[in-house]
């Protein structure tokens, strides 16, 4: 299980466990169960509604040209 915090950079997967659907999101808020959504959720930048934490993966840090 991955743990997330507000401010983390994440990728979104529209199919849980599937390929990355969109990148470059930041977690704005997290709401853990119990809640009205039935799962732990987060609000992200550039998303209009909350998403399940299960639909997220940590974004890999960008590397600069020449980094090895």
PLY file of the C-alpha trace (Angstrom):
ply
format ascii 1.0
element vertex 68
property float x
property float y
property float z
element edge 67
property int vertex1
property int vertex2
end_header
0.00 0.00 0.00
1.31 3.43 -0.90
1.03 6.35 1.44
0.28 9.86 0.21
0.50 13.32 1.71
-0.85 16.70 0.70
1.64 18.21 -1.74
2.79 14.89 -3.24
3.23 14.78 -7.03
1.18 11.92 -8.47
-0.03 10.23 -11.65
-3.70 9.31 -12.19
-4.91 5.94 -13.52
-8.53 5.92 -14.77
-8.44 2.11 -14.49
-6.96 1.12 -11.12
-3.77 -0.82 -11.82
-3.87 0.18 -15.48
-1.62 2.54 -17.42
-1.12 6.16 -16.39
-3.94 8.31 -17.79
-2.64 11.75 -16.76
0.44 13.13 -15.07
1.57 16.26 -13.30
-1.02 16.33 -10.53
-0.46 17.48 -6.97
-2.56 16.32 -4.00
-4.56 19.25 -2.59
-6.54 17.41 0.10
-6.99 13.85 1.38
-10.14 12.43 3.00
-9.78 9.01 4.62
-12.58 6.55 5.38
-15.15 6.64 6.80
-16.61 9.09 4.31
-19.48 9.28 1.82
-17.27 7.94 -1.03
-16.57 4.47 0.44
-12.81 4.67 -0.07
-9.90 6.92 0.78
-9.96 9.81 -1.70
-7.91 12.82 -2.73
-8.53 16.06 -4.58
-5.88 16.80 -7.21
-4.81 19.78 -9.27
-6.39 19.70 -12.75
-9.15 17.26 -11.71
-12.73 18.41 -11.20
-13.65 15.89 -8.51
-12.02 13.63 -5.97
-10.40 10.33 -6.96
-9.65 7.15 -5.07
-6.15 6.93 -3.62
-6.04 3.48 -5.28
-6.10 5.26 -8.67
-2.85 7.12 -7.95
0.84 6.38 -8.22
3.76 8.49 -7.11
5.25 10.55 -9.94
8.87 9.89 -10.72
11.10 12.91 -10.20
12.16 14.55 -13.45
15.75 14.07 -14.49
17.79 16.61 -16.37
19.75 15.85 -19.53
23.13 14.53 -18.52
21.97 13.06 -15.20
22.88 9.41 -14.76
0 1
1 2
2 3
3 4
4 5
5 6
6 7
7 8
8 9
9 10
10 11
11 12
12 13
13 14
14 15
15 16
16 17
17 18
18 19
19 20
20 21
21 22
22 23
23 24
24 25
25 26
26 27
27 28
28 29
29 30
30 31
31 32
32 33
33 34
34 35
35 36
36 37
37 38
38 39
39 40
40 41
41 42
42 43
43 44
44 45
45 46
46 47
47 48
48 49
49 50
50 51
51 52
52 53
53 54
54 55
55 56
56 57
57 58
58 59
59 60
60 61
61 62
62 63
63 64
64 65
65 66
66 67
